[in-house]
């Protein structure tokens, strides 16, 4: 049987949800503002050379944000690979 909640409890839960959404929206807005400020402050153009390959001249902010995004993709992918290998090894050990 489902417990009935009072009107006061229902209002408190909705208030907490609204506050959480507002806090999340403010954090996202602050993050966007920080990224925009970072991009505007780092407009110096540089040429990057890596292993003989020359990238086109880009602002420092673009290169740094690209490196950040690459790290955000590669890091979790490597973690997932380790977890998959452990799972595969465990299944192979249990099967024999």
C-alpha positions in Angstrom: 0.0 0.0 0.0 1.3 3.4 -0.9 1.9 6.0 1.8 0.0 9.2 1.2 2.0 12.3 1.5 0.7 15.5 3.0 0.3 18.7 1.0 3.1 20.3 3.0 5.5 17.4 2.2 4.6 17.6 -1.5 5.2 21.4 -1.6 8.6 20.9 0.2 9.7 18.2 -2.4 8.7 20.5 -5.3 10.6 23.4 -3.7 13.7 21.3 -3.4 13.4 20.2 -7.0 13.0 23.8 -8.2 16.0 24.9 -6.1 18.1 22.0 -7.5 17.1 23.0 -11.1 17.9 26.7 -10.4 21.2 25.8 -8.9 22.1 23.6 -11.9 21.1 26.3 -14.3 23.2 28.8 -12.4 26.2 26.5 -12.5 25.8 25.9 -16.2 25.5 29.6 -16.8 28.7 30.2 -14.8 30.5 27.5 -16.7 29.4 29.0 -20.1 30.5 32.5 -18.9 33.9 31.1 -17.7 34.5 29.4 -21.1 33.5 32.6 -23.0 35.8 34.7 -20.8 38.6 32.2 -21.3 38.1 32.3 -25.1 38.0 36.1 -25.2 41.2 36.4 -23.1 43.2 34.0 -25.1 43.0 35.2 -28.7 46.7 35.0 -29.5 47.3 33.0 -32.7 49.9 30.2 -32.5 51.1 27.6 -34.9 51.5 24.1 -33.5 54.0 21.6 -34.9 53.7 17.9 -33.8 55.8 15.1 -35.3 56.5 17.2 -38.4 52.8 17.9 -38.9 51.9 21.6 -38.9 48.5 22.6 -37.7 46.9 25.7 -39.1 47.3 28.8 -37.0 44.6 28.9 -34.3 43.9 30.9 -31.2 45.4 29.4 -28.0 41.9 29.0 -26.5 40.8 26.8 -29.4 43.8 24.5 -29.0 43.4 24.3 -25.2 39.7 23.6 -25.4 40.3 21.0 -28.0 42.9 19.3 -25.8 40.4 19.4 -22.9 37.7 17.8 -25.0 40.1 15.2 -26.3 41.0 14.3 -22.7 37.4 14.2 -21.7 36.8 11.6 -24.4 40.0 9.6 -24.1 40.1 9.3 -20.3 36.7 7.6 -19.8 37.3 5.5 -23.0 40.5 4.1 -21.4 38.7 3.5 -18.2 35.9 1.6 -20.0 38.6 -0.4 -21.8 40.1 -1.5 -18.5 36.7 -2.4 -17.0 35.9 -4.4 -20.2 39.2 -6.3 -20.1 38.7 -7.2 -16.4 35.2 -8.3 -17.1 36.3 -10.4 -20.1 39.1 -11.9 -18.1 36.8 -12.8 -15.2 34.3 -14.4 -17.6 37.0 -16.4 -19.2 38.4 -17.6 -15.8 34.9 -18.6 -14.6 34.1 -20.5 -17.8 37.1 -22.8 -17.4 
